[in-house]
Amino acid sequence: MKTPTFTLGLMLLTGLAAPLAAQELLTNGDFEQALDVGWKDTVYTLAGTYLFERSDTLGATGNAARVNKGLASFAALTQQVNVPNHRLLLSFDGRFRIGGGSSTCWPVAALIVRYQNGSGIELGNTKFVLHNEFCTWANSDTAHLVEITAPEEWHFHQLDLARELSDFLPGVNPADVAQVRIEIFAYDNGT
């Protein structure tokens, strides 16, 4: 069995921006500075390796951040942002990659947008995901999976948060969203 490893590369995370004002709310969303500027790395590892990398050589123009986690548990780059309201636009270029896996050891590469109240309690989430067939993540009234259909390739993605909440997350009251947490996430449930 091939060792499960997976990577999410991002280039130019242009922002949580109000559509009319185009105000950038993320710090270092274009990864021009070191990853510790605006971003926090988190690792929970039971086995295997992890990697956080900032580079301009990940296959796209501009700078990029990469998160890689081989084997059990997860690695993530995160940023939490106070938002003026839920009428926001998130844009990013991403390349998602996974490898290996089985029914007891399934990998996921994801960009997760967590909608939180003023106390930081999660109300729901949207996950751009690449996973194998054994992944147990599912859609619900507070969770929406956006499947990545072209792994290994850079693609532009855009998320209108107001539309996402109204169309896919009826269990989240948009008026309660006071913070958004962005996670560049690499996960494996086993060894």
C-alpha positions as CSV (number, residue, x, y, z in Angstrom):
1,M,0.0,0.0,0.0
2,K,1.3,3.5,-0.9
3,T,1.8,5.7,2.1
4,P,-1.0,8.3,2.2
5,T,0.3,11.9,1.7
6,F,-1.6,14.8,0.4
7,T,-0.9,18.5,-0.3
8,L,-3.0,21.6,-0.7
9,G,-1.2,24.4,-2.5
10,L,-2.7,27.9,-2.6
11,M,-1.7,30.8,-4.6
12,L,-3.1,34.3,-4.1
13,L,-5.9,34.0,-1.5
14,T,-7.4,37.3,-2.5
15,G,-9.6,37.5,0.3
16,L,-12.7,37.8,2.3
17,A,-13.7,41.0,0.6
18,A,-16.9,42.9,0.6
19,P,-18.0,42.7,-3.0
20,L,-18.6,46.4,-3.5
21,A,-15.7,47.8,-1.5
22,A,-13.3,44.9,-2.3
23,Q,-11.6,45.4,1.1
24,E,-9.0,42.7,1.8
25,L,-9.7,41.1,5.2
26,L,-7.0,38.4,5.3
27,T,-3.5,39.2,6.4
28,N,-0.8,37.9,4.0
29,G,-3.5,36.2,1.9
30,D,-1.1,36.4,-1.1
31,F,1.7,34.7,0.8
32,E,4.2,37.5,-0.1
33,Q,5.5,37.3,3.5
34,A,6.6,34.4,5.7
35,L,3.8,32.0,6.7
36,D,3.9,33.2,10.3
37,V,2.6,36.6,9.2
38,G,-1.2,36.3,9.5
39,W,-1.2,32.5,9.6
40,K,-1.0,30.0,12.4
41,D,0.3,26.5,11.9
42,T,-1.3,23.6,13.8
43,V,-0.2,20.0,13.8
44,Y,-1.8,17.0,15.5
45,T,0.2,13.9,14.6
46,L,-0.1,10.3,15.7
47,A,2.3,9.1,13.0
48,G,4.1,10.3,9.8
49,T,5.5,13.6,8.7
50,Y,4.2,17.1,8.0
51,L,5.4,20.1,6.1
52,F,4.5,23.8,5.8
53,E,6.1,25.5,2.8
54,R,5.9,29.0,1.3
55,S,7.3,29.1,-2.2
56,D,7.0,30.7,-5.6
57,T,7.7,27.4,-7.4
58,L,4.6,25.4,-6.7
59,G,3.5,25.4,-10.3
60,A,1.6,28.7,-10.5
61,T,2.5,32.3,-10.8
62,G,3.0,34.3,-7.6
63,N,3.6,32.9,-4.2
64,A,1.9,29.8,-2.7
65,A,1.5,28.0,0.6
66,R,1.6,24.2,0.9
67,V,0.5,22.0,3.7
68,N,1.4,18.3,3.6
69,K,0.6,15.6,6.1
70,G,1.6,12.0,5.7
71,L,-0.2,9.4,7.8
72,A,-2.3,9.9,11.0
73,S,-4.0,13.0,11.8
74,F,-3.7,16.6,10.4
75,A,-1.7,19.7,9.7
76,A,-3.3,23.1,9.0
77,L,-2.5,26.7,8.3
78,T,-5.3,28.8,9.7
79,Q,-6.4,32.4,10.0
80,Q,-9.4,33.7,11.9
81,V,-10.9,37.0,10.7
82,N,-13.6,39.3,12.3
83,V,-16.0,40.1,9.5
84,P,-18.4,43.0,9.1
85,N,-21.2,40.8,7.8
86,H,-21.7,37.6,5.7
87,R,-21.7,39.5,2.3
88,L,-18.2,38.4,1.5
89,L,-16.3,36.9,-1.4
90,L,-13.4,34.5,-1.0
91,S,-11.2,33.8,-4.0
92,F,-8.2,31.5,-4.3
93,D,-6.1,29.5,-6.7
94,G,-5.7,26.0,-5.5
95,R,-4.0,22.7,-6.3
96,F,-5.2,19.7,-4.3
97,R,-3.3,16.4,-4.1
98,I,-3.8,13.1,-2.2
99,G,-2.1,9.8,-2.4
100,G,-2.6,6.3,-1.1
101,G,-5.3,5.5,1.4
102,S,-7.7,2.6,2.3
103,S,-10.9,2.1,4.2
104,T,-8.9,2.5,7.5
105,C,-6.5,5.2,6.4
106,W,-8.2,7.8,4.2
107,P,-6.6,11.1,3.2
108,V,-8.2,14.5,2.6
109,A,-6.8,17.8,1.2
110,A,-9.1,20.7,1.9
111,L,-9.7,24.4,2.2
112,I,-12.2,24.8,5.0
113,V,-14.2,28.0,5.6
114,R,-15.6,27.9,9.2
115,Y,-18.5,30.3,10.0
116,Q,-18.3,31.4,13.6
117,N,-20.3,33.6,16.0
118,G,-18.7,36.4,18.0
119,S,-17.5,34.0,20.7
120,G,-15.7,31.8,18.1
121,I,-18.2,28.9,18.2
122,E,-18.5,27.2,14.9
123,L,-22.0,27.6,13.3
124,G,-21.2,25.6,10.1
125,N,-18.6,25.2,7.4
126,T,-17.8,24.9,3.7
127,K,-15.1,22.5,2.7
128,F,-13.4,22.4,-0.8
129,V,-12.3,18.8,-0.6
130,L,-10.3,16.2,-2.5
131,H,-10.6,12.7,-0.9
132,N,-10.7,9.0,-1.6
133,E,-13.8,6.9,-1.7
134,F,-13.6,5.9,2.0
135,C,-14.0,9.4,3.4
136,T,-16.9,9.7,5.7
137,W,-17.4,13.5,5.6
138,A,-20.9,14.4,4.3
139,N,-23.2,17.3,3.6
140,S,-25.7,18.5,6.2
141,D,-27.7,21.7,6.9
142,T,-24.5,23.1,8.5
143,A,-21.8,21.5,6.4
144,H,-21.3,21.8,2.6
145,L,-18.7,19.8,0.6
146,V,-17.5,21.3,-2.6
147,E,-15.8,18.4,-4.5
148,I,-12.5,19.0,-6.3
149,T,-12.8,17.3,-9.6
150,A,-9.4,18.1,-11.2
151,P,-6.6,17.1,-8.7
152,E,-3.0,18.0,-9.4
153,E,-4.0,21.1,-11.4
154,W,-4.2,24.8,-10.4
155,H,-7.8,26.1,-10.6
156,F,-9.4,29.4,-9.6
157,H,-12.2,29.0,-7.0
158,Q,-14.6,31.6,-5.7
159,L,-17.1,31.5,-2.8
160,D,-19.8,34.1,-2.3
161,L,-20.5,33.5,1.4
162,A,-24.0,35.0,1.4
163,R,-25.1,32.8,-1.5
164,E,-23.3,29.7,0.1
165,L,-25.2,30.3,3.4
166,S,-28.6,30.8,1.7
167,D,-28.3,28.0,-0.8
168,F,-26.4,25.2,1.0
169,L,-26.3,25.9,4.8
170,P,-29.9,26.5,6.0
171,G,-28.9,25.6,9.6
172,V,-26.6,28.6,9.8
173,N,-28.2,32.0,10.6
174,P,-26.2,34.5,8.5
175,A,-26.9,37.3,11.0
176,D,-24.9,35.3,13.6
177,V,-21.7,35.1,11.5
178,A,-19.2,37.4,13.1
179,Q,-15.9,35.6,12.3
180,V,-14.6,33.4,9.6
181,R,-11.8,30.9,10.0
182,I,-9.9,29.8,6.9
183,E,-8.0,26.5,7.1
184,I,-5.6,25.1,4.5
185,F,-6.0,21.5,5.8
186,A,-4.3,18.1,5.2
187,Y,-5.8,15.2,7.0
188,D,-5.5,11.4,7.3
189,N,-7.7,9.4,9.7
190,G,-5.4,6.5,10.3
191,T,-1.9,5.0,9.9
